[in-house]
Amino acid sequence: MNNLLSHATGILEDKAASAVVWSGTGVAIPKAISCAEILKRQFSIQHQVTKLTHKRVEEYWEPKLDGLETIVVKRQIPVIHILLSIDIIPDTKQLGYQSLQGKKFWQEAHVNNAKLNSHYKSKKPFKLKQGTVNS
């Protein structure tokens, strides 16, 4: 993962490109998301387009015993593509587009959560009894 991040970082630092696409298939999806998030925070990238899809895979299993038929297994494997762009993306109405627009994701939610959680009773902090020793 470090090799991928340093390669993408070098490209963006040298201004050889203003956009990077991260793609992951199957079990590689979490790594693609992690790489995109790290790069997005490192360069304060404002524009992102995320696309989810799947690809069809057919596996052929040859039997070890004579006289049996070949087994065909058809599967759909999830795929993610994440476009990170320093420049403004022309089509901001497309499905999967995200932009920070000067806001952090927690700024708007903080005000709403304070109102929603005001009716819940807060828990008292745990107090350690005197004379008790943790070892």
N, C-alpha and C positions, 0 to 999 in steps of 0.2 A: 504494500500500500504506500510505503514511503517513496518508492521509486516513481509510482504514478503521480503522487502529489508533487514531488520535486520537478518532474518533467512539466506538469501543467503550470506550476509556479514559474518556472523558467520562461515558458512561452508567454505568460501574461506580463511578467516583469520586463521582458525584452520588447514588449508591445508588438510581437510577431503576429498576434491574433487578439481580438477583443472578446472572443467567446470560446467556451469550452463545453463539450458535450460528454457527459458521463453516462455510460450504458451498463446495465447489469441484467443477467438472466438467471432465473431460478434462485439458488442459494447465494448468488453474488449481488443480489439487490441491496441488502443492507450495507455492503461495502461501498457500492456506488453512491448510495445516499450519504454515507459518512464522508466520503471524499468530497462530494458536492458541498456539504455543509461546512467542512473545514475550509475549503477554498473560498466559499462565499463569505465567511467571517474574516478570513485573512485579507481579502482584497475589497471588502465592503461592497460586494456586487449587489446591485439594486434590482436586476431583472432576471427572472427565472421562468422557464417553461418546462413543465413536467408532463410527460406522456406515458401512460400505462397501456400495455398491449400484451399479447401472448403470441407464442409461435408453436406451430404444430410439429411434433416429432413422431416419427414412426421407427420403432425398434423391431428388428427381425431376430428371432431366436431360433437357431437351428437345433433340432432335437439330437440328443446323444444316441438314441436308439433308432435302429432302422425301421422304416415303415410308418413313422409318425410325421405329421404335417408340421411345417414351419409356423411358429407362433408370431403373429404381428400385434404389437402393442402400440396403440396410438395415444399420445399424451399432449396436453397443452401446458406449456411452461410459461410462467409470467415473465415479462420483460419490462424494464423501466428505462427511459431516456430522459436525462435532465440537462437542459441547455442553460448555462449560466452566461450572461452577457453584461459586459461593462457598458456598452452602448445601448441606447434605447431600442427596444424591439418594435418594429413597425406595426405589427398586428397585436395590440394589447387586449383585444376582445376574444382572442382565441382561447379555447378550452385548455386549462392547465397553466395559464399565465399568472405570475405572482410578482408583485413589486412592493418594496418597502415604502417608497415615496416619503422618505424622511422619518417614518414612524418605526418604532420597534414593535414587534408583535405583542409584547406584554403591556404597552402603554394604554391601549384601549381596553383591554381585558381587565386591567387593575381597577378601573372605575366601576365597571359592571359587577365584578366579583365582590366588591365592598358592599354594594347594595344587596346582592343576593345572599351573602353570608351573614348579614347583620342580625337575622332572626335566630341564628344558631347560637347555642350557649357555648362559650369558650371553655376549654379545659384548663384546670389549674396546673401549674408546673409541678413536677415531681419533687418532693422534698425528701432528702436523705435524713433518716432518724439519727439523732446523736447517739454515739456509742456503737454504731454499726460500722464494721470495717470490711471493705471489699478487698479480697486478696487474689 
